[in-house]
């Protein structure tokens, strides 16, 4: 599928391309699934400008069907999943490592096959379907880095997650697997019940309780939460700060509730709150996450799957806000 300028859901159309040869260090992957992220929505609606004819979708999962010279990490038939930053293999983020993002600064995975560097993929978790694997590239890895790279969550600590999108659901699953307590928010009573059924220790209806940050603090006996997975941005950050314990940590990973706004700087200073801005993670982070997923038997929550030709409908479902967990595309 290709996106025609200036963007918009009605500008996604089917296309063709010539098959490329496999070079040294590369693999050919037969793709079978992708998953929807807010980043992808920003691309297809034109909020993130891309060249005419860009192939969207940052997540891709499939099967290795051909190996280039020197590739030893994979075998033909291996199930693999893409990385969000193909050049960020390990270590600290650098401008060079983060210079390429499939579906944005390069063609993405809404296609039948791709030829790319072998290092642009990791193995998929054992037993995962292609759709399940495709949920990991962006949403799962963002939650993983927030909790275990930037925050280093410990058993018995309290984690606050917001809403029921992919990052927040993975954050709930990862935090519970680590032995942490979880406070989860949503504006839907039905979704709150599903969060509780998944293991959330406390749930808060943020629409009915605008001061939900104070409520979260009360739920910890007045101490405050240890970690927040902040997906809202400016619109929710003040409440996240209010929820935090002294020297608590906020992983700022989204702007769903606003890109700019008033920031209570005095509250940040008074609480010695640590705020880390982060964008997904490295290949090494992804490999560590997949080992943890296999060790703990974690499976992603998939709300709905659409066929590739229904990509625009998948984005419409995302925009409706009715989903719980990840929206996938399979072919």
C-alpha positions as CSV (number, residue, x, y, z in Angstrom):
1,X,0.0,0.0,0.0
2,X,1.2,3.5,-0.8
3,X,0.3,6.9,0.6
4,X,-0.3,9.7,-1.9
5,X,0.3,13.3,-1.0
6,X,-0.9,15.3,0.8
7,X,-2.0,12.4,2.9
8,X,-5.3,11.3,4.3
9,X,-7.1,8.0,4.7
10,X,-8.6,8.3,1.3
11,X,-5.1,8.7,-0.2
12,X,-4.0,5.1,0.8
13,X,-3.9,3.0,-2.4
14,X,-2.6,-0.3,-3.6
15,X,0.6,-0.3,-5.7
16,X,3.3,-2.5,-7.2
17,X,7.1,-2.5,-7.1
18,X,9.9,-4.6,-8.6
19,X,11.5,-7.2,-6.4
20,X,14.9,-6.2,-5.2
21,X,18.0,-8.4,-5.1
22,X,19.4,-9.5,-1.7
23,X,22.8,-8.0,-1.0
24,X,25.5,-8.9,1.5
25,X,24.2,-8.7,5.1
26,X,20.6,-8.5,4.0
27,X,17.5,-10.8,4.2
28,X,14.4,-11.1,2.2
29,X,11.3,-11.3,4.4
30,X,7.8,-12.4,3.3
31,X,5.7,-10.0,5.4
32,X,2.4,-11.2,6.9
33,X,1.3,-8.6,9.5
34,X,1.7,-5.1,10.8
35,X,0.1,-3.2,13.7
36,X,-1.3,0.3,14.0
37,X,0.4,3.0,16.1
38,X,-0.3,6.6,16.6
39,X,2.9,7.4,14.7
40,X,1.5,5.6,11.7
41,X,-1.8,7.5,12.0
42,X,0.2,10.8,12.0
43,X,2.0,9.7,8.8
44,X,-1.1,8.6,6.8
45,X,-3.1,11.7,7.8
46,X,-0.3,14.0,6.7
47,X,0.6,15.3,10.2
48,X,4.1,13.8,9.5
49,X,4.9,14.8,5.9
50,X,6.4,12.1,3.7
51,X,7.3,11.9,0.0
52,X,4.6,11.0,-2.5
53,X,4.2,7.2,-2.7
54,X,5.6,6.4,0.7
55,X,4.8,2.8,1.9
56,X,3.5,3.3,5.5
57,X,3.6,1.2,8.7
58,X,6.6,1.0,11.1
59,X,5.8,-2.5,12.4
60,X,6.4,-5.6,10.3
61,X,6.4,-9.4,11.0
62,X,6.9,-12.3,8.7
63,X,9.2,-15.1,7.5
64,X,12.8,-15.1,6.2
65,X,12.7,-16.5,2.7
66,X,16.2,-15.6,1.4
67,X,19.6,-14.8,3.0
68,X,22.3,-12.5,1.7
69,X,26.0,-13.3,1.9
70,X,27.4,-13.3,5.5
71,X,24.0,-13.5,7.3
72,X,24.3,-16.0,10.1
73,X,21.8,-14.7,12.7
74,X,18.8,-16.1,10.8
75,X,17.9,-19.2,8.7
76,X,15.4,-19.5,5.9
77,X,12.0,-20.1,7.5
78,X,12.7,-18.1,10.7
79,X,9.9,-15.9,12.0
80,X,11.1,-12.4,12.5
81,X,9.8,-9.0,13.6
82,X,11.1,-5.6,12.5
83,X,12.8,-2.9,14.7
84,X,11.6,0.7,14.8
85,X,15.0,2.2,14.4
86,X,16.9,-0.1,12.0
87,X,20.2,1.7,12.7
88,X,20.0,1.8,16.5
89,X,21.4,-1.6,17.4
90,X,22.5,-1.0,21.0
91,X,23.9,1.7,23.4
92,X,22.6,5.2,23.8
93,X,20.5,6.9,21.2
94,X,22.3,9.1,18.7
95,X,21.0,11.2,15.8
96,X,22.5,8.7,13.4
97,X,21.0,5.7,15.1
98,X,17.5,7.4,15.0
99,X,17.8,8.8,11.5
100,X,15.7,6.1,9.8
101,X,12.2,4.9,10.7
102,X,10.2,2.6,8.4
103,X,7.0,4.1,7.1
104,X,8.3,7.6,7.9
105,X,11.8,8.4,6.8
106,X,11.9,5.3,4.6
107,X,9.4,2.9,3.2
108,X,7.6,0.8,5.7
109,X,6.0,-2.7,5.9
110,X,2.5,-2.4,4.3
111,X,3.7,-4.7,1.5
112,X,4.1,-8.4,0.7
113,X,7.9,-8.6,1.0
114,X,11.0,-6.5,1.9
115,X,14.7,-6.7,1.4
116,X,16.6,-5.1,4.3
117,X,19.6,-5.4,6.6
118,X,19.4,-8.5,8.7
119,X,20.0,-6.2,11.7
120,X,16.7,-4.5,11.0
121,X,14.9,-7.6,12.4
122,X,15.0,-9.7,15.5
123,X,13.5,-13.2,15.9
124,X,9.9,-13.2,16.9
125,X,8.9,-14.8,20.3
126,X,8.4,-18.6,20.1
127,X,4.8,-19.6,19.4
128,X,3.7,-16.1,18.4
129,X,1.5,-15.6,15.4
130,X,2.7,-13.0,12.8
131,X,0.1,-10.6,14.1
132,X,1.1,-11.0,17.7
133,X,4.8,-10.4,16.7
134,X,3.9,-7.3,14.8
135,X,2.5,-5.6,18.0
136,X,6.0,-5.6,19.5
137,X,8.1,-3.2,17.4
138,X,6.7,0.1,18.6
139,X,4.1,-0.3,21.4
140,X,5.6,-3.1,23.4
141,X,9.2,-1.9,23.1
142,X,8.2,1.6,24.2
143,X,6.6,0.2,27.4
144,X,9.6,-2.0,28.0
145,X,12.1,0.8,27.7
146,X,9.9,3.0,29.9
147,X,9.7,0.5,32.7
148,X,13.0,-1.5,32.6
149,X,15.6,0.7,30.8
150,X,14.7,4.2,32.0
151,X,12.9,3.2,35.3
152,X,14.2,-0.3,36.3
153,X,10.9,-1.3,38.0
154,X,11.2,-3.4,41.1
155,X,8.8,-5.9,42.7
156,X,6.4,-4.1,45.1
157,X,6.6,-0.7,43.4
158,X,3.6,1.0,41.9
159,X,3.2,1.8,38.2
160,X,0.5,4.1,36.8
161,X,-0.6,3.5,33.2
162,X,-3.0,5.6,31.2
163,X,-5.8,4.3,28.9
164,X,-6.1,1.1,27.0
165,X,-4.0,1.5,23.9
166,X,-1.1,-0.8,23.0
167,X,1.6,0.9,25.1
168,X,-0.5,1.1,28.2
169,X,-1.7,-2.5,28.0
170,X,1.9,-3.8,27.5
171,X,2.9,-1.6,30.4
172,X,0.3,-3.2,32.6
173,X,1.4,-6.7,31.5
174,X,5.1,-6.0,32.0
175,X,4.7,-4.3,35.4
176,X,2.6,-7.2,36.7
177,X,5.2,-9.7,35.4
178,X,7.8,-7.8,37.4
179,X,5.8,-8.1,40.6
180,X,4.7,-4.4,40.6
181,X,1.3,-3.0,41.6
182,X,-0.6,-1.2,38.8
183,X,-3.0,1.7,38.8
184,X,-4.8,2.1,35.5
185,X,-7.0,4.9,34.1
186,X,-9.7,5.0,31.5
187,X,-12.9,6.9,30.8
188,X,-14.9,3.7,29.9
189,X,-16.5,1.6,32.7
190,X,-16.3,-1.5,30.5
191,X,-12.6,-0.9,29.8
192,X,-11.9,-0.3,33.5
193,X,-13.4,-3.7,34.2
194,X,-11.2,-5.3,31.5
195,X,-8.2,-3.6,33.0
196,X,-9.1,-5.0,36.4
197,X,-9.5,-8.5,34.9
198,X,-6.0,-8.2,33.5
199,X,-4.6,-7.6,36.9
200,X,-4.8,-3.9,37.5
201,X,-4.8,-3.4,41.3
202,X,-6.8,-0.2,41.1
203,X,-8.6,1.6,38.3
204,X,-9.7,5.2,38.0
205,X,-12.2,6.8,35.7
206,X,-10.3,9.9,34.7
207,X,-13.4,11.6,33.2
208,X,-15.4,11.2,36.4
209,X,-12.4,12.1,38.5
210,X,-10.5,15.1,37.0
211,X,-8.1,15.1,40.0
212,X,-7.1,11.5,39.3
213,X,-3.5,12.2,40.2
214,X,-4.4,12.9,43.8
215,X,-6.6,9.8,43.8
216,X,-3.7,7.7,42.6
217,X,-1.5,9.1,45.4
218,X,-4.2,8.2,48.0
219,X,-4.4,4.7,46.6
220,X,-0.7,4.3,47.6
221,X,-1.4,5.4,51.2
222,X,-0.2,9.0,50.4
223,X,3.3,8.0,49.3
224,X,2.7,8.4,45.6
225,X,3.4,6.1,42.6
226,X,6.9,5.1,41.7
227,X,6.5,5.2,37.9
228,X,4.2,6.7,35.4
229,X,3.9,5.6,31.7
230,X,2.8,9.0,30.4
231,X,1.0,8.8,27.0
232,X,-1.1,12.0,27.2
233,X,1.6,14.7,27.2
234,X,0.7,18.3,28.2
235,X,-3.0,17.5,29.0
236,X,-2.2,14.8,31.5
237,X,1.3,15.6,32.8
238,X,0.1,17.8,35.7
239,X,-1.9,14.9,37.1
240,X,0.9,12.5,36.6
241,X,3.2,14.8,38.6
242,X,0.6,15.0,41.3
243,X,0.5,11.2,41.4
244,X,4.3,10.7,41.8
245,X,6.1,10.0,45.0
246,X,9.2,12.0,46.0
247,X,11.8,11.3,43.3
248,X,9.3,9.3,41.3
249,X,9.8,8.7,37.5
250,X,7.6,9.7,34.6
251,X,8.4,8.2,31.2
252,X,7.0,10.8,28.7
253,X,6.2,8.8,25.6
254,X,3.1,10.4,24.0
255,X,1.2,13.6,23.2
256,X,-2.3,12.3,22.8
257,X,-3.7,15.0,25.1
258,X,-1.7,17.9,23.8
259,X,1.8,18.8,22.4
260,X,2.3,21.9,24.5
261,X,0.8,23.5,27.6
262,X,1.4,24.8,31.1
263,X,3.9,22.7,33.1
264,X,3.8,22.8,36.9
265,X,7.6,23.3,37.3
266,X,7.4,24.1,41.0
267,X,5.7,20.7,41.6
268,X,8.4,19.0,39.6
269,X,11.1,20.7,41.7
270,X,9.4,20.2,45.0
271,X,8.8,16.5,44.2
272,X,12.3,15.9,42.7
273,X,10.3,14.2,39.9
274,X,12.4,12.7,37.1
275,X,10.9,13.0,33.6
276,X,12.4,11.0,30.8
277,X,11.4,11.7,27.2
278,X,11.8,8.5,25.1
279,X,11.0,7.2,21.7
280,X,10.8,3.4,21.4
281,X,14.2,1.7,21.8
282,X,17.1,-0.2,20.3
283,X,17.5,-3.6,18.7
284,X,19.3,-4.8,21.9
285,X,16.3,-3.6,24.0
286,X,14.0,-5.5,21.7
287,X,16.0,-8.7,22.1
288,X,15.9,-8.4,25.9
289,X,12.2,-7.7,25.8
290,X,11.5,-10.8,23.7
291,X,13.5,-13.0,26.2
292,X,11.3,-11.6,29.0
293,X,8.1,-12.2,27.0
294,X,9.1,-15.8,26.5
295,X,10.1,-16.3,30.1
296,X,6.8,-14.9,31.4
297,X,4.4,-16.2,28.8
298,X,3.1,-12.8,27.9
299,X,0.8,-12.6,24.9
300,X,-0.4,-9.3,23.4
301,X,-4.0,-8.1,23.5
302,X,-5.3,-7.7,19.9
303,X,-8.5,-5.9,19.6
304,X,-9.2,-6.4,15.9
305,X,-7.4,-7.5,12.7
306,X,-8.0,-6.0,9.2
307,X,-6.9,-7.2,5.8
308,X,-4.1,-5.2,4.2
309,X,-6.6,-3.8,1.7
310,X,-8.6,-2.5,4.6
311,X,-5.7,-0.5,6.1
312,X,-7.7,2.8,5.9
313,X,-10.5,1.1,7.9
314,X,-8.0,0.0,10.5
315,X,-7.0,3.6,11.0
316,X,-10.7,4.7,11.2
317,X,-11.2,2.1,14.0
318,X,-8.1,3.5,15.8
319,X,-9.5,7.1,15.5
320,X,-12.8,6.0,17.0
321,X,-11.1,5.2,20.3
322,X,-13.2,2.1,20.7
323,X,-10.3,-0.3,20.7
324,X,-8.7,-2.1,23.7
325,X,-5.1,-3.1,23.0
326,X,-3.6,-3.4,19.5
327,X,-5.2,-3.1,16.0
328,X,-3.5,-5.4,13.5
329,X,-3.4,-5.8,9.7
330,X,-2.8,-9.3,8.3
331,X,-2.3,-10.7,4.8
